[in-house]
């Protein structure tokens, strides 16, 4: 009798979020399905089909829109005759925490309050509460501010407040699922009043050439949360630069004021002190100096532009501020520069009013900078700046990082990996990877040059021949190639892959290729390209049988140099399998004479010399023929007459004169 068994069982436990769709699979083998019955239970109670929970024809339990009460122990029982088997799981449906039960304020002070809360049991919704979130706002600032309490067992916290504010609070729990349901806002709590604790910000003091006896003073009024009580106002204090005592003016609740009746072209010190109905504030603004008859220029410098840009410098130029926009005397120019990625890191430089060109050095390559320039007088106030955005040029990139190479356990795959340079100095659009190859201590031969796209940081050689591989890599941007990094790897090799390729020119049109391979593939293919002038490999139409280790390549150009490779074809057909190519063998067709055997070279020289001799003899005979002229018919029929030409007698010399030779008679 065949026993029943499950083909799909339940996992021991399962966690799901409320609202999700849950599917519990329970399947038995096909031979046991006839006469068997599947029963689903939850916490030992049988499950029947309903609006959210259904058991389909495949005995799969499906829960739609899961709720927290769906948490429990689920069991699938299979019954066949007297045999019963079962599989079970613990399903936990969780959610964000529920709302706190009570939120109470106590220990109320002018600048703080304690917030207390409680949670009912089970309000964590099957995911323990890890922290709490207190949210609050005031009548002066409706923005909700947050204070987090990280202790999971906390039930109260102190929140710092400002005087004279009406605050409301609410609390929420936090678990792994997220931020829980917020409580209701508490009743408003009005903190006690106090004098101002802070001073206004942004105090500026400006003069004017059109109103030489006046100073214009402005500041930023205190926000409601910093006023601390009703009746906010400000007192303005000023004095002549060399005087000891200040003059006080109550300017009420304003943020601008004109001081009239001052001396021309003099410096004045000014500060502001706030007050409310409880008294003067605790802090005054810093003292700011202003100059009568003088104000910041009402126009920026004209025609502000970059005149020279390199990879690490920017030169800028501007024209003077029109005189009718200069309030008093133009004292200097201020230049500000910053990287747009770090706007808070600003470099400020001041130059004289007669300087109209400035150069920034030691900048970062291929970086966007913002530069602005404005004129200065001795008076503070609003400045009008000219601004431009400039990108420095690219520089050669830095070296790649963590460049490594190695082979796989099978030994026929060699790979290299790297990370982009820390300093790209531009857009890295590619990597130049050189692969060199050696075997048995022979000098490294160039295996190949590969141009890798800039978004790829790995390289693999499949079916690599046996030998040592040296990888060199350099990143490239528009400025050129960066420094080289080197890594090495050894491959045990694909047994079918060709390796140790040697190219030997035999004539100016033929080259002989020799290589080695451990096992015989189906055949060997030859790839050829012209050195330095061509990047495309062309397949030689003739292949070598798998048992051969040599082939002659014909039809080459004797005036060119070639790179040649051999590829092992392991299988043919629609899905052909090939090894990685061998190293690049170099063939200079003009050097074929040096590859001839010594015997052949001797005969070649002998025949060449004999040809030269025969050519000279032929030229001499032709010359003799033309010198004597053609033989006429008359001369051929006339009798030959030999005429004797008188011979000139030899010159006589005196007896005994040098040059007379004597022949001694024999004795």
GIDA-V485422 format. One line per field, one symbol per residue. burial: 1 if it has 9 or more other C-alpha atoms within 8 Angstrom, else 0. A space follows every 10 residues. Layout:
burial: ???
//
This chain:
burial: 0001010011 0001011101 1100111110 0110010101 1100000000 0011100011 1111111101 1111111111 0001101111 1111111111 1010100101 1111111110 0011111011 1111111101 0000000010 0000001010 1111111111 1111111011 1110010000 1111111111 0011111110 0111111111 0000111110 0111111111 0000000000 1001001010 0100111111 1111111001 1111100111 1111111111 1101010010 1111111110 1000111101 1111111110 0000010000 0010010000 0011111111 1111111111 1011111101 0111111111 1011111000 1111111111 1001110111 1111111110 0000111110 0101001000 1111111111 1111111111 1110111111 1111111111 1011111111 1111111001 1111111111 1000000001 0011010011 1010010101 1111111111 1100010111 1111111111 1110110000 1000000000 0000000000 0000100000 0000000000 0000000000 0000000000 0000000
//
